[in-house]
Amino acid sequence: MFSFSSQGDFSKTMRFLGNVRKLDIGRICEAEARKGVQALEAATPRDSGLAANSWGYTIVRSAGSVMIGWTNSDVENGFPVALMIQYGHGTGTGGYITGRDYINPAMRPVFDSIAETVWKAVTSA
């Protein structure tokens, strides 16, 4: 058999849960999304600068979640230039240009910052 008992009330727990419920995680993500754009702009190799200057973001809010998506609007011949740089691509003359991993290293500190900022917001509610 298993039993437990409790003394007191749950007012502190209820206050904490009420504060967490009021948190605007979307606002926090908005600021972090802008940091991501800045990191991607700075890390993108520059030829003309078009790919570097074409970064943006979207934020999708749904019940209980917020999702950040980073976008790049520089497209050549139907293919995103940022992905050509990241993963490599064939040339029109039969050659191949090797990709350069610049997105992951640029975004790692941003992801860490998002986790830290949201965690602080939740635990200090």
Jmol script that loads the backbone (N, CA, C; Angstrom):
load data "model"
ATOM      1  N   MET A   1       0.844  -1.172   0.000  1.00  0.00           N
ATOM      2  CA  MET A   1       0.000   0.000   0.000  1.00  0.00           C
ATOM      3  C   MET A   1       0.897   1.246   0.000  1.00  0.00           C
ATOM      4  N   PHE A   2       0.433   2.284  -0.631  1.00  0.00           N
ATOM      5  CA  PHE A   2       1.175   3.520  -0.752  1.00  0.00           C
ATOM      6  C   PHE A   2       0.263   4.662  -0.328  1.00  0.00           C
ATOM      7  N   SER A   3       0.786   5.577   0.482  1.00  0.00           N
ATOM      8  CA  SER A   3       0.006   6.752   0.859  1.00  0.00           C
ATOM      9  C   SER A   3       0.957   7.919   1.105  1.00  0.00           C
ATOM     10  N   PHE A   4       0.431   9.120   1.036  1.00  0.00           N
ATOM     11  CA  PHE A   4       1.217  10.305   1.352  1.00  0.00           C
ATOM     12  C   PHE A   4       0.284  11.351   1.927  1.00  0.00           C
ATOM     13  N   SER A   5       0.879  12.312   2.613  1.00  0.00           N
ATOM     14  CA  SER A   5       0.086  13.397   3.175  1.00  0.00           C
ATOM     15  C   SER A   5       0.826  14.708   2.932  1.00  0.00           C
ATOM     16  N   SER A   6       0.099  15.774   3.036  1.00  0.00           N
ATOM     17  CA  SER A   6       0.670  17.090   2.793  1.00  0.00           C
ATOM     18  C   SER A   6       0.114  18.069   3.811  1.00  0.00           C
ATOM     19  N   GLN A   7       0.942  19.019   4.194  1.00  0.00           N
ATOM     20  CA  GLN A   7       0.493  20.069   5.090  1.00  0.00           C
ATOM     21  C   GLN A   7       0.625  21.397   4.371  1.00  0.00           C
ATOM     22  N   GLY A   8      -0.176  22.337   4.750  1.00  0.00           N
ATOM     23  CA  GLY A   8      -0.099  23.653   4.143  1.00  0.00           C
ATOM     24  C   GLY A   8      -0.961  23.744   2.899  1.00  0.00           C
ATOM     25  N   ASP A   9      -0.648  24.722   2.076  1.00  0.00           N
ATOM     26  CA  ASP A   9      -1.426  24.887   0.852  1.00  0.00           C
ATOM     27  C   ASP A   9      -0.498  24.940  -0.355  1.00  0.00           C
ATOM     28  N   PHE A  10      -1.058  25.112  -1.479  1.00  0.00           N
ATOM     29  CA  PHE A  10      -0.293  25.132  -2.727  1.00  0.00           C
ATOM     30  C   PHE A  10      -0.225  26.541  -3.317  1.00  0.00           C
ATOM     31  N   SER A  11      -0.311  27.559  -2.471  1.00  0.00           N
ATOM     32  CA  SER A  11      -0.376  28.934  -2.974  1.00  0.00           C
ATOM     33  C   SER A  11       0.896  29.326  -3.727  1.00  0.00           C
ATOM     34  N   LYS A  12       2.070  28.920  -3.236  1.00  0.00           N
ATOM     35  CA  LYS A  12       3.310  29.255  -3.945  1.00  0.00           C
ATOM     36  C   LYS A  12       3.377  28.556  -5.297  1.00  0.00           C
ATOM     37  N   THR A  13       2.964  27.309  -5.321  1.00  0.00           N
ATOM     38  CA  THR A  13       2.946  26.551  -6.582  1.00  0.00           C
ATOM     39  C   THR A  13       1.970  27.192  -7.555  1.00  0.00           C
ATOM     40  N   MET A  14       0.794  27.545  -7.077  1.00  0.00           N
ATOM     41  CA  MET A  14      -0.208  28.145  -7.954  1.00  0.00           C
ATOM     42  C   MET A  14       0.253  29.510  -8.465  1.00  0.00           C
ATOM     43  N   ARG A  15       0.924  30.282  -7.608  1.00  0.00           N
ATOM     44  CA  ARG A  15       1.450  31.586  -8.036  1.00  0.00           C
ATOM     45  C   ARG A  15       2.514  31.391  -9.118  1.00  0.00           C
ATOM     46  N   PHE A  16       3.424  30.419  -8.909  1.00  0.00           N
ATOM     47  CA  PHE A  16       4.454  30.129  -9.902  1.00  0.00           C
ATOM     48  C   PHE A  16       3.825  29.713 -11.232  1.00  0.00           C
ATOM     49  N   LEU A  17       2.875  28.803 -11.180  1.00  0.00           N
ATOM     50  CA  LEU A  17       2.224  28.341 -12.415  1.00  0.00           C
ATOM     51  C   LEU A  17       1.483  29.477 -13.112  1.00  0.00           C
ATOM     52  N   GLY A  18       0.880  30.364 -12.335  1.00  0.00           N
ATOM     53  CA  GLY A  18       0.205  31.524 -12.914  1.00  0.00           C
ATOM     54  C   GLY A  18       1.189  32.457 -13.611  1.00  0.00           C
ATOM     55  N   ASN A  19       2.350  32.654 -12.988  1.00  0.00           N
ATOM     56  CA  ASN A  19       3.377  33.504 -13.604  1.00  0.00           C
ATOM     57  C   ASN A  19       3.936  32.885 -14.877  1.00  0.00           C
ATOM     58  N   VAL A  20       4.166  31.574 -14.850  1.00  0.00           N
ATOM     59  CA  VAL A  20       4.666  30.885 -16.045  1.00  0.00           C
ATOM     60  C   VAL A  20       3.637  30.992 -17.166  1.00  0.00           C
ATOM     61  N   ARG A  21       2.393  30.872 -16.815  1.00  0.00           N
ATOM     62  CA  ARG A  21       1.322  30.954 -17.818  1.00  0.00           C
ATOM     63  C   ARG A  21       1.309  32.319 -18.514  1.00  0.00           C
ATOM     64  N   LYS A  22       1.703  33.361 -17.811  1.00  0.00           N
ATOM     65  CA  LYS A  22       1.695  34.718 -18.360  1.00  0.00           C
ATOM     66  C   LYS A  22       2.943  35.048 -19.181  1.00  0.00           C
ATOM     67  N   LEU A  23       3.953  34.176 -19.123  1.00  0.00           N
ATOM     68  CA  LEU A  23       5.187  34.442 -19.866  1.00  0.00           C
ATOM     69  C   LEU A  23       4.916  34.572 -21.358  1.00  0.00           C
ATOM     70  N   ASP A  24       5.564  35.519 -21.977  1.00  0.00           N
ATOM     71  CA  ASP A  24       5.461  35.677 -23.425  1.00  0.00           C
ATOM     72  C   ASP A  24       6.742  35.139 -24.058  1.00  0.00           C
ATOM     73  N   ILE A  25       6.789  33.838 -24.239  1.00  0.00           N
ATOM     74  CA  ILE A  25       7.967  33.194 -24.825  1.00  0.00           C
ATOM     75  C   ILE A  25       8.170  33.692 -26.259  1.00  0.00           C
ATOM     76  N   GLY A  26       7.082  34.028 -26.938  1.00  0.00           N
ATOM     77  CA  GLY A  26       7.190  34.555 -28.300  1.00  0.00           C
ATOM     78  C   GLY A  26       7.996  35.834 -28.363  1.00  0.00           C
ATOM     79  N   ARG A  27       7.845  36.686 -27.360  1.00  0.00           N
ATOM     80  CA  ARG A  27       8.611  37.941 -27.313  1.00  0.00           C
ATOM     81  C   ARG A  27      10.091  37.639 -27.127  1.00  0.00           C
ATOM     82  N   ILE A  28      10.382  36.676 -26.265  1.00  0.00           N
ATOM     83  CA  ILE A  28      11.771  36.264 -26.060  1.00  0.00           C
ATOM     84  C   ILE A  28      12.335  35.710 -27.369  1.00  0.00           C
ATOM     85  N   CYS A  29      11.558  34.883 -28.041  1.00  0.00           N
ATOM     86  CA  CYS A  29      12.025  34.274 -29.298  1.00  0.00           C
ATOM     87  C   CYS A  29      12.221  35.316 -30.388  1.00  0.00           C
ATOM     88  N   GLU A  30      11.441  36.362 -30.375  1.00  0.00           N
ATOM     89  CA  GLU A  30      11.595  37.441 -31.358  1.00  0.00           C
ATOM     90  C   GLU A  30      12.996  38.049 -31.275  1.00  0.00           C
ATOM     91  N   ALA A  31      13.430  38.363 -30.070  1.00  0.00           N
ATOM     92  CA  ALA A  31      14.766  38.943 -29.877  1.00  0.00           C
ATOM     93  C   ALA A  31      15.846  37.947 -30.278  1.00  0.00           C
ATOM     94  N   GLU A  32      15.660  36.687 -29.919  1.00  0.00           N
ATOM     95  CA  GLU A  32      16.648  35.665 -30.260  1.00  0.00           C
ATOM     96  C   GLU A  32      16.682  35.413 -31.768  1.00  0.00           C
ATOM     97  N   ALA A  33      15.551  35.511 -32.421  1.00  0.00           N
ATOM     98  CA  ALA A  33      15.506  35.326 -33.873  1.00  0.00           C
ATOM     99  C   ALA A  33      16.318  36.409 -34.578  1.00  0.00           C
ATOM    100  N   ARG A  34      16.227  37.636 -34.082  1.00  0.00           N
ATOM    101  CA  ARG A  34      17.026  38.719 -34.656  1.00  0.00           C
ATOM    102  C   ARG A  34      18.517  38.452 -34.466  1.00  0.00           C
ATOM    103  N   LYS A  35      18.896  37.891 -33.302  1.00  0.00           N
ATOM    104  CA  LYS A  35      20.299  37.527 -33.075  1.00  0.00           C
ATOM    105  C   LYS A  35      20.746  36.479 -34.090  1.00  0.00           C
ATOM    106  N   GLY A  36      19.855  35.546 -34.403  1.00  0.00           N
ATOM    107  CA  GLY A  36      20.173  34.521 -35.388  1.00  0.00           C
ATOM    108  C   GLY A  36      20.416  35.111 -36.763  1.00  0.00           C
ATOM    109  N   VAL A  37      19.595  36.073 -37.147  1.00  0.00           N
ATOM    110  CA  VAL A  37      19.783  36.741 -38.439  1.00  0.00           C
ATOM    111  C   VAL A  37      21.132  37.442 -38.477  1.00  0.00           C
ATOM    112  N   GLN A  38      21.479  38.128 -37.400  1.00  0.00           N
ATOM    113  CA  GLN A  38      22.770  38.823 -37.346  1.00  0.00           C
ATOM    114  C   GLN A  38      23.932  37.837 -37.436  1.00  0.00           C
ATOM    115  N   ALA A  39      23.802  36.699 -36.747  1.00  0.00           N
ATOM    116  CA  ALA A  39      24.871  35.688 -36.780  1.00  0.00           C
ATOM    117  C   ALA A  39      25.017  35.103 -38.179  1.00  0.00           C
ATOM    118  N   LEU A  40      23.900  34.831 -38.835  1.00  0.00           N
ATOM    119  CA  LEU A  40      23.951  34.269 -40.181  1.00  0.00           C
ATOM    120  C   LEU A  40      24.510  35.282 -41.184  1.00  0.00           C
ATOM    121  N   GLU A  41      24.093  36.534 -41.059  1.00  0.00           N
ATOM    122  CA  GLU A  41      24.626  37.576 -41.943  1.00  0.00           C
ATOM    123  C   GLU A  41      26.140  37.674 -41.808  1.00  0.00           C
ATOM    124  N   ALA A  42      26.616  37.651 -40.571  1.00  0.00           N
ATOM    125  CA  ALA A  42      28.056  37.792 -40.330  1.00  0.00           C
ATOM    126  C   ALA A  42      28.840  36.580 -40.823  1.00  0.00           C
ATOM    127  N   ALA A  43      28.243  35.403 -40.756  1.00  0.00           N
ATOM    128  CA  ALA A  43      28.962  34.173 -41.098  1.00  0.00           C
ATOM    129  C   ALA A  43      28.884  33.807 -42.579  1.00  0.00           C
ATOM    130  N   THR A  44      27.930  34.357 -43.303  1.00  0.00           N
ATOM    131  CA  THR A  44      27.753  33.991 -44.702  1.00  0.00           C
ATOM    132  C   THR A  44      28.913  34.514 -45.540  1.00  0.00           C
ATOM    133  N   PRO A  45      29.571  33.611 -46.269  1.00  0.00           N
ATOM    134  CA  PRO A  45      30.651  34.066 -47.160  1.00  0.00           C
ATOM    135  C   PRO A  45      30.110  35.105 -48.155  1.00  0.00           C
ATOM    136  N   ARG A  46      30.905  36.102 -48.427  1.00  0.00           N
ATOM    137  CA  ARG A  46      30.448  37.206 -49.281  1.00  0.00           C
ATOM    138  C   ARG A  46      31.173  37.205 -50.622  1.00  0.00           C
ATOM    139  N   ASP A  47      30.372  37.177 -51.650  1.00  0.00           N
ATOM    140  CA  ASP A  47      30.870  37.445 -52.988  1.00  0.00           C
ATOM    141  C   ASP A  47      30.240  38.770 -53.383  1.00  0.00           C
ATOM    142  N   SER A  48      28.944  38.722 -53.671  1.00  0.00           N
ATOM    143  CA  SER A  48      28.236  39.963 -53.952  1.00  0.00           C
ATOM    144  C   SER A  48      27.629  40.540 -52.676  1.00  0.00           C
ATOM    145  N   GLY A  49      27.480  39.700 -51.642  1.00  0.00           N
ATOM    146  CA  GLY A  49      26.835  40.134 -50.407  1.00  0.00           C
ATOM    147  C   GLY A  49      25.342  39.891 -50.406  1.00  0.00           C
ATOM    148  N   LEU A  50      24.790  39.454 -51.535  1.00  0.00           N
ATOM    149  CA  LEU A  50      23.347  39.261 -51.629  1.00  0.00           C
ATOM    150  C   LEU A  50      22.865  38.164 -50.685  1.00  0.00           C
ATOM    151  N   ALA A  51      23.530  37.035 -50.639  1.00  0.00           N
ATOM    152  CA  ALA A  51      23.109  35.940 -49.756  1.00  0.00           C
ATOM    153  C   ALA A  51      23.185  36.377 -48.295  1.00  0.00           C
ATOM    154  N   ALA A  52      24.245  37.059 -47.938  1.00  0.00           N
ATOM    155  CA  ALA A  52      24.412  37.501 -46.552  1.00  0.00           C
ATOM    156  C   ALA A  52      23.329  38.489 -46.141  1.00  0.00           C
ATOM    157  N   ASN A  53      22.911  39.330 -47.077  1.00  0.00           N
ATOM    158  CA  ASN A  53      21.916  40.354 -46.766  1.00  0.00           C
ATOM    159  C   ASN A  53      20.481  39.874 -46.956  1.00  0.00           C
ATOM    160  N   SER A  54      20.292  38.594 -47.268  1.00  0.00           N
ATOM    161  CA  SER A  54      18.957  38.073 -47.552  1.00  0.00           C
ATOM    162  C   SER A  54      18.378  37.219 -46.429  1.00  0.00           C
ATOM    163  N   TRP A  55      19.007  37.232 -45.263  1.00  0.00           N
ATOM    164  CA  TRP A  55      18.499  36.434 -44.146  1.00  0.00           C
ATOM    165  C   TRP A  55      17.312  37.116 -43.485  1.00  0.00           C
ATOM    166  N   GLY A  56      16.379  36.316 -43.026  1.00  0.00           N
ATOM    167  CA  GLY A  56      15.214  36.790 -42.280  1.00  0.00           C
ATOM    168  C   GLY A  56      14.749  35.674 -41.358  1.00  0.00           C
ATOM    169  N   TYR A  57      13.606  35.846 -40.760  1.00  0.00           N
ATOM    170  CA  TYR A  57      13.069  34.806 -39.887  1.00  0.00           C
ATOM    171  C   TYR A  57      11.552  34.843 -39.885  1.00  0.00           C
ATOM    172  N   THR A  58      10.975  33.730 -39.476  1.00  0.00           N
ATOM    173  CA  THR A  58       9.540  33.637 -39.248  1.00  0.00           C
ATOM    174  C   THR A  58       9.350  33.058 -37.848  1.00  0.00           C
ATOM    175  N   ILE A  59       8.277  33.455 -37.222  1.00  0.00           N
ATOM    176  CA  ILE A  59       7.916  32.886 -35.924  1.00  0.00           C
ATOM    177  C   ILE A  59       6.491  32.369 -36.038  1.00  0.00           C
ATOM    178  N   VAL A  60       6.332  31.100 -35.710  1.00  0.00           N
ATOM    179  CA  VAL A  60       5.014  30.464 -35.752  1.00  0.00           C
ATOM    180  C   VAL A  60       4.622  30.124 -34.318  1.00  0.00           C
ATOM    181  N   ARG A  61       3.492  30.654 -33.908  1.00  0.00           N
ATOM    182  CA  ARG A  61       2.982  30.379 -32.565  1.00  0.00           C
ATOM    183  C   ARG A  61       1.772  29.472 -32.696  1.00  0.00           C
ATOM    184  N   SER A  62       1.771  28.426 -31.899  1.00  0.00           N
ATOM    185  CA  SER A  62       0.608  27.546 -31.839  1.00  0.00           C
ATOM    186  C   SER A  62       0.377  27.198 -30.381  1.00  0.00           C
ATOM    187  N   ALA A  63      -0.651  26.450 -30.118  1.00  0.00           N
ATOM    188  CA  ALA A  63      -1.004  26.122 -28.737  1.00  0.00           C
ATOM    189  C   ALA A  63       0.178  25.481 -28.015  1.00  0.00           C
ATOM    190  N   GLY A  64       0.765  26.209 -27.089  1.00  0.00           N
ATOM    191  CA  GLY A  64       1.818  25.668 -26.257  1.00  0.00           C
ATOM    192  C   GLY A  64       3.200  25.631 -26.868  1.00  0.00           C
ATOM    193  N   SER A  65       3.395  26.230 -28.038  1.00  0.00           N
ATOM    194  CA  SER A  65       4.738  26.196 -28.624  1.00  0.00           C
ATOM    195  C   SER A  65       4.996  27.434 -29.474  1.00  0.00           C
ATOM    196  N   VAL A  66       6.278  27.708 -29.634  1.00  0.00           N
ATOM    197  CA  VAL A  66       6.739  28.783 -30.508  1.00  0.00           C
ATOM    198  C   VAL A  66       7.875  28.202 -31.339  1.00  0.00           C
ATOM    199  N   MET A  67       7.829  28.418 -32.658  1.00  0.00           N
ATOM    200  CA  MET A  67       8.865  27.895 -33.534  1.00  0.00           C
ATOM    201  C   MET A  67       9.487  29.040 -34.323  1.00  0.00           C
ATOM    202  N   ILE A  68      10.816  29.083 -34.334  1.00  0.00           N
ATOM    203  CA  ILE A  68      11.549  30.079 -35.112  1.00  0.00           C
ATOM    204  C   ILE A  68      12.092  29.386 -36.352  1.00  0.00           C
ATOM    205  N   GLY A  69      11.907  30.009 -37.497  1.00  0.00           N
ATOM    206  CA  GLY A  69      12.501  29.516 -38.735  1.00  0.00           C
ATOM    207  C   GLY A  69      13.314  30.626 -39.368  1.00  0.00           C
ATOM    208  N   TRP A  70      14.545  30.329 -39.718  1.00  0.00           N
ATOM    209  CA  TRP A  70      15.375  31.327 -40.391  1.00  0.00           C
ATOM    210  C   TRP A  70      15.282  31.094 -41.885  1.00  0.00           C
ATOM    211  N   THR A  71      15.190  32.179 -42.641  1.00  0.00           N
ATOM    212  CA  THR A  71      14.991  32.102 -44.082  1.00  0.00           C
ATOM    213  C   THR A  71      16.080  32.882 -44.808  1.00  0.00           C
ATOM    214  N   ASN A  72      16.270  32.520 -46.074  1.00  0.00           N
ATOM    215  CA  ASN A  72      17.167  33.284 -46.928  1.00  0.00           C
ATOM    216  C   ASN A  72      16.508  33.380 -48.290  1.00  0.00           C
ATOM    217  N   SER A  73      16.287  34.585 -48.759  1.00  0.00           N
ATOM    218  CA  SER A  73      15.533  34.806 -49.983  1.00  0.00           C
ATOM    219  C   SER A  73      16.394  34.866 -51.243  1.00  0.00           C
ATOM    220  N   ASP A  74      17.698  34.662 -51.125  1.00  0.00           N
ATOM    221  CA  ASP A  74      18.568  34.683 -52.303  1.00  0.00           C
ATOM    222  C   ASP A  74      18.472  33.327 -53.010  1.00  0.00           C
ATOM    223  N   VAL A  75      17.824  33.324 -54.161  1.00  0.00           N
ATOM    224  CA  VAL A  75      17.610  32.096 -54.938  1.00  0.00           C
ATOM    225  C   VAL A  75      18.131  32.319 -56.352  1.00  0.00           C
ATOM    226  N   GLU A  76      18.941  31.383 -56.840  1.00  0.00           N
ATOM    227  CA  GLU A  76      19.443  31.441 -58.211  1.00  0.00           C
ATOM    228  C   GLU A  76      19.033  30.162 -58.937  1.00  0.00           C
ATOM    229  N   ASN A  77      18.400  30.313 -60.070  1.00  0.00           N
ATOM    230  CA  ASN A  77      17.934  29.175 -60.874  1.00  0.00           C
ATOM    231  C   ASN A  77      17.102  28.206 -60.045  1.00  0.00           C
ATOM    232  N   GLY A  78      16.278  28.753 -59.167  1.00  0.00           N
ATOM    233  CA  GLY A  78      15.380  27.940 -58.363  1.00  0.00           C
ATOM    234  C   GLY A  78      16.012  27.269 -57.162  1.00  0.00           C
ATOM    235  N   PHE A  79      17.263  27.553 -56.864  1.00  0.00           N
ATOM    236  CA  PHE A  79      17.941  26.886 -55.757  1.00  0.00           C
ATOM    237  C   PHE A  79      18.459  27.929 -54.773  1.00  0.00           C
ATOM    238  N   PRO A  80      18.221  27.746 -53.472  1.00  0.00           N
ATOM    239  CA  PRO A  80      18.678  28.719 -52.474  1.00  0.00           C
ATOM    240  C   PRO A  80      20.205  28.798 -52.403  1.00  0.00           C
ATOM    241  N   VAL A  81      20.723  29.979 -52.572  1.00  0.00           N
ATOM    242  CA  VAL A  81      22.174  30.197 -52.575  1.00  0.00           C
ATOM    243  C   VAL A  81      22.788  29.810 -51.234  1.00  0.00           C
ATOM    244  N   ALA A  82      22.101  30.109 -50.132  1.00  0.00           N
ATOM    245  CA  ALA A  82      22.642  29.771 -48.811  1.00  0.00           C
ATOM    246  C   ALA A  82      22.892  28.263 -48.702  1.00  0.00           C
ATOM    247  N   LEU A  83      22.014  27.455 -49.276  1.00  0.00           N
ATOM    248  CA  LEU A  83      22.205  26.004 -49.252  1.00  0.00           C
ATOM    249  C   LEU A  83      23.316  25.566 -50.195  1.00  0.00           C
ATOM    250  N   MET A  84      23.449  26.260 -51.317  1.00  0.00           N
ATOM    251  CA  MET A  84      24.567  25.940 -52.219  1.00  0.00           C
ATOM    252  C   MET A  84      25.899  26.160 -51.503  1.00  0.00           C
ATOM    253  N   ILE A  85      25.989  27.244 -50.762  1.00  0.00           N
ATOM    254  CA  ILE A  85      27.220  27.530 -50.034  1.00  0.00           C
ATOM    255  C   ILE A  85      27.434  26.487 -48.937  1.00  0.00           C
ATOM    256  N   GLN A  86      26.388  26.157 -48.220  1.00  0.00           N
ATOM    257  CA  GLN A  86      26.484  25.229 -47.089  1.00  0.00           C
ATOM    258  C   GLN A  86      26.830  23.804 -47.531  1.00  0.00           C
ATOM    259  N   TYR A  87      26.145  23.304 -48.577  1.00  0.00           N
ATOM    260  CA  TYR A  87      26.279  21.889 -48.945  1.00  0.00           C
ATOM    261  C   TYR A  87      27.077  21.639 -50.215  1.00  0.00           C
ATOM    262  N   GLY A  88      27.397  22.696 -50.948  1.00  0.00           N
ATOM    263  CA  GLY A  88      28.119  22.529 -52.199  1.00  0.00           C
ATOM    264  C   GLY A  88      27.137  22.421 -53.361  1.00  0.00           C
ATOM    265  N   HIS A  89      27.701  22.508 -54.590  1.00  0.00           N
ATOM    266  CA  HIS A  89      26.831  22.456 -55.768  1.00  0.00           C
ATOM    267  C   HIS A  89      27.662  22.215 -57.016  1.00  0.00           C
ATOM    268  N   GLY A  90      26.980  21.704 -58.018  1.00  0.00           N
ATOM    269  CA  GLY A  90      27.621  21.518 -59.310  1.00  0.00           C
ATOM    270  C   GLY A  90      27.659  22.830 -60.070  1.00  0.00           C
ATOM    271  N   THR A  91      28.615  22.945 -60.967  1.00  0.00           N
ATOM    272  CA  THR A  91      28.720  24.142 -61.801  1.00  0.00           C
ATOM    273  C   THR A  91      28.130  23.839 -63.174  1.00  0.00           C
ATOM    274  N   GLY A  92      27.911  24.851 -63.934  1.00  0.00           N
ATOM    275  CA  GLY A  92      27.359  24.671 -65.271  1.00  0.00           C
ATOM    276  C   GLY A  92      28.317  24.007 -66.241  1.00  0.00           C
ATOM    277  N   THR A  93      29.581  23.918 -65.877  1.00  0.00           N
ATOM    278  CA  THR A  93      30.584  23.322 -66.772  1.00  0.00           C
ATOM    279  C   THR A  93      31.000  21.915 -66.334  1.00  0.00           C
ATOM    280  N   GLY A  94      30.233  21.330 -65.400  1.00  0.00           N
ATOM    281  CA  GLY A  94      30.525  19.969 -64.978  1.00  0.00           C
ATOM    282  C   GLY A  94      31.404  19.856 -63.757  1.00  0.00           C
ATOM    283  N   GLY A  95      31.813  20.948 -63.192  1.00  0.00           N
ATOM    284  CA  GLY A  95      32.638  20.908 -61.984  1.00  0.00           C
ATOM    285  C   GLY A  95      31.779  20.853 -60.730  1.00  0.00           C
ATOM    286  N   TYR A  96      32.427  20.849 -59.607  1.00  0.00           N
ATOM    287  CA  TYR A  96      31.726  20.816 -58.321  1.00  0.00           C
ATOM    288  C   TYR A  96      32.431  21.750 -57.342  1.00  0.00           C
ATOM    289  N   ILE A  97      31.635  22.537 -56.639  1.00  0.00           N
ATOM    290  CA  ILE A  97      32.158  23.413 -55.603  1.00  0.00           C
ATOM    291  C   ILE A  97      31.764  22.818 -54.264  1.00  0.00           C
ATOM    292  N   THR A  98      32.752  22.501 -53.447  1.00  0.00           N
ATOM    293  CA  THR A  98      32.528  21.883 -52.144  1.00  0.00           C
ATOM    294  C   THR A  98      31.833  22.858 -51.208  1.00  0.00           C
ATOM    295  N   GLY A  99      30.922  22.330 -50.400  1.00  0.00           N
ATOM    296  CA  GLY A  99      30.213  23.151 -49.437  1.00  0.00           C
ATOM    297  C   GLY A  99      31.091  23.590 -48.280  1.00  0.00           C
ATOM    298  N   ARG A 100      30.612  24.584 -47.591  1.00  0.00           N
ATOM    299  CA  ARG A 100      31.321  25.125 -46.426  1.00  0.00           C
ATOM    300  C   ARG A 100      30.312  25.241 -45.285  1.00  0.00           C
ATOM    301  N   ASP A 101      30.548  24.524 -44.202  1.00  0.00           N
ATOM    302  CA  ASP A 101      29.630  24.555 -43.065  1.00  0.00           C
ATOM    303  C   ASP A 101      29.797  25.869 -42.307  1.00  0.00           C
ATOM    304  N   TYR A 102      28.949  26.819 -42.620  1.00  0.00           N
ATOM    305  CA  TYR A 102      28.988  28.105 -41.929  1.00  0.00           C
ATOM    306  C   TYR A 102      27.737  28.347 -41.100  1.00  0.00           C
ATOM    307  N   ILE A 103      26.654  27.652 -41.402  1.00  0.00           N
ATOM    308  CA  ILE A 103      25.391  27.875 -40.699  1.00  0.00           C
ATOM    309  C   ILE A 103      25.440  27.287 -39.285  1.00  0.00           C
ATOM    310  N   ASN A 104      25.841  26.033 -39.163  1.00  0.00           N
ATOM    311  CA  ASN A 104      25.846  25.376 -37.850  1.00  0.00           C
ATOM    312  C   ASN A 104      26.736  26.081 -36.833  1.00  0.00           C
ATOM    313  N   PRO A 105      27.976  26.410 -37.168  1.00  0.00           N
ATOM    314  CA  PRO A 105      28.803  27.124 -36.177  1.00  0.00           C
ATOM    315  C   PRO A 105      28.226  28.500 -35.818  1.00  0.00           C
ATOM    316  N   ALA A 106      27.610  29.173 -36.779  1.00  0.00           N
ATOM    317  CA  ALA A 106      27.044  30.494 -36.504  1.00  0.00           C
ATOM    318  C   ALA A 106      25.828  30.406 -35.586  1.00  0.00           C
ATOM    319  N   MET A 107      25.048  29.340 -35.745  1.00  0.00           N
ATOM    320  CA  MET A 107      23.796  29.233 -34.997  1.00  0.00           C
ATOM    321  C   MET A 107      23.950  28.559 -33.628  1.00  0.00           C
ATOM    322  N   ARG A 108      25.021  27.814 -33.420  1.00  0.00           N
ATOM    323  CA  ARG A 108      25.193  27.117 -32.130  1.00  0.00           C
ATOM    324  C   ARG A 108      25.088  28.078 -30.941  1.00  0.00           C
ATOM    325  N   PRO A 109      25.789  29.227 -30.943  1.00  0.00           N
ATOM    326  CA  PRO A 109      25.647  30.147 -29.804  1.00  0.00           C
ATOM    327  C   PRO A 109      24.234  30.735 -29.694  1.00  0.00           C
ATOM    328  N   VAL A 110      23.560  30.881 -30.820  1.00  0.00           N
ATOM    329  CA  VAL A 110      22.187  31.404 -30.791  1.00  0.00           C
ATOM    330  C   VAL A 110      21.267  30.379 -30.134  1.00  0.00           C
ATOM    331  N   PHE A 111      21.407  29.117 -30.491  1.00  0.00           N
ATOM    332  CA  PHE A 111      20.594  28.066 -29.883  1.00  0.00           C
ATOM    333  C   PHE A 111      20.859  27.991 -28.376  1.00  0.00           C
ATOM    334  N   ASP A 112      22.122  28.095 -27.995  1.00  0.00           N
ATOM    335  CA  ASP A 112      22.466  28.083 -26.570  1.00  0.00           C
ATOM    336  C   ASP A 112      21.830  29.276 -25.851  1.00  0.00           C
ATOM    337  N   SER A 113      21.851  30.420 -26.496  1.00  0.00           N
ATOM    338  CA  SER A 113      21.265  31.627 -25.913  1.00  0.00           C
ATOM    339  C   SER A 113      19.748  31.486 -25.759  1.00  0.00           C
ATOM    340  N   ILE A 114      19.095  30.897 -26.743  1.00  0.00           N
ATOM    341  CA  ILE A 114      17.644  30.680 -26.655  1.00  0.00           C
ATOM    342  C   ILE A 114      17.338  29.788 -25.455  1.00  0.00           C
ATOM    343  N   ALA A 115      18.051  28.669 -25.343  1.00  0.00           N
ATOM    344  CA  ALA A 115      17.806  27.746 -24.234  1.00  0.00           C
ATOM    345  C   ALA A 115      18.023  28.430 -22.890  1.00  0.00           C
ATOM    346  N   GLU A 116      19.105  29.184 -22.776  1.00  0.00           N
ATOM    347  CA  GLU A 116      19.426  29.859 -21.522  1.00  0.00           C
ATOM    348  C   GLU A 116      18.399  30.942 -21.190  1.00  0.00           C
ATOM    349  N   THR A 117      18.023  31.734 -22.169  1.00  0.00           N
ATOM    350  CA  THR A 117      17.097  32.839 -21.935  1.00  0.00           C
ATOM    351  C   THR A 117      15.711  32.323 -21.551  1.00  0.00           C
ATOM    352  N   VAL A 118      15.232  31.318 -22.255  1.00  0.00           N
ATOM    353  CA  VAL A 118      13.912  30.765 -21.932  1.00  0.00           C
ATOM    354  C   VAL A 118      13.949  30.088 -20.560  1.00  0.00           C
ATOM    355  N   TRP A 119      15.014  29.354 -20.285  1.00  0.00           N
ATOM    356  CA  TRP A 119      15.130  28.690 -18.983  1.00  0.00           C
ATOM    357  C   TRP A 119      15.113  29.711 -17.848  1.00  0.00           C
ATOM    358  N   LYS A 120      15.856  30.799 -18.002  1.00  0.00           N
ATOM    359  CA  LYS A 120      15.871  31.843 -16.969  1.00  0.00           C
ATOM    360  C   LYS A 120      14.489  32.453 -16.789  1.00  0.00           C
ATOM    361  N   ALA A 121      13.794  32.684 -17.901  1.00  0.00           N
ATOM    362  CA  ALA A 121      12.455  33.279 -17.819  1.00  0.00           C
ATOM    363  C   ALA A 121      11.491  32.348 -17.068  1.00  0.00           C
ATOM    364  N   VAL A 122      11.576  31.065 -17.354  1.00  0.00           N
ATOM    365  CA  VAL A 122      10.669  30.106 -16.720  1.00  0.00           C
ATOM    366  C   VAL A 122      11.010  29.941 -15.237  1.00  0.00           C
ATOM    367  N   THR A 123      12.286  29.795 -14.927  1.00  0.00           N
ATOM    368  CA  THR A 123      12.654  29.535 -13.530  1.00  0.00           C
ATOM    369  C   THR A 123      12.555  30.763 -12.643  1.00  0.00           C
ATOM    370  N   SER A 124      12.522  31.944 -13.231  1.00  0.00           N
ATOM    371  CA  SER A 124      12.398  33.150 -12.407  1.00  0.00           C
ATOM    372  C   SER A 124      10.961  33.659 -12.355  1.00  0.00           C
ATOM    373  N   ALA A 125      10.039  32.930 -12.964  1.00  0.00           N
ATOM    374  CA  ALA A 125       8.632  33.361 -12.992  1.00  0.00           C
ATOM    375  C   ALA A 125       8.027  33.345 -11.599  1.00  0.00           C
TER     376      ALA A 125
END
end "model"
wireframe off; spacefill off
backbone 0.3
color backbone group
